[in-house]
């Protein structure tokens, strides 16, 4: 887990994993949600490409927060 991309939200930790797509150079991200003092409870890939790593991290954290709040459409993410 990259602690640089880890954020605390409510009773959870959210962190972003990012990677580049070789063919386009764009970025993709995955977010992970873990309860404080517990195990990972959700890992999901965002079905969207981003122009920069910063943008991919921002959206991973945002989608993690929206998932915790129950406000994210499942069509935007893929559970892994």
N, C-alpha and C positions, 0 to 999 in steps of 0.2 A: 504494500500500500504506500503510495506516494503522499507523505504527510503535507507536502506543499499544496496539493490540490484537495485537502480534506477540510471540511467545514462542519461546525456543530450547528444543529437545527433542532429545536425542541428537545426531545429525549433521544435524538439520533445523531449519528455521524454520517455525512454524505461525502463520498470522494469520487473524483473523476479520473478515469483512465482514458488517454487520448492516443490516437495513432494516425499516421498519414496513409493515404491511398496512393500506391505507387503510380498508377496510371494517370492520375489527375493532380497529384500534389495537394489535394484538399484533405481536410481533417475530419475524422469521425470520433465519436466519444461514447463512452459507456459510463453509467453511474452505478454506484454501489451504495446501499443503505444498510447500516448496522445499528442496532440498539446499543446504547451505552452499556458497556460491560457485557455485551452478548455477541452473538454470531451475526454474520451477514444474513439479512432477511430478504433482500432483493438485489438482483443485478440485472440491468437492462441496457440494451444498446439503443441509441437514438438513431432513427431512420432518416438521417439528414446529413449532408456534407456541409462543412464549414470552411471558410477561407483562411482561418488562422487557428492556432492552438488555443489562444486566449478565448476566442469565440466558442470553441468546442468545450472548454472547461466551464465557461459561464453558463452555457445551456445545460450541461450535465448537472451542475449544481441546481439550477433553476428547475429542471425537470424532476430532480430528486425531491426538492421542496414541495412541488406540486403533487408528486406521488404521495408523499407523507400526508399532505392535506386532503387527499382524495379528489383532486381536481384535474388530473391529467387523463386525457383520452388514451386508451390502450393502443389505438391505431398509430400513435406516434413513436411507440417504443416496442422493442422485442425483448421478452424475458430470455435470459440465458441460463 
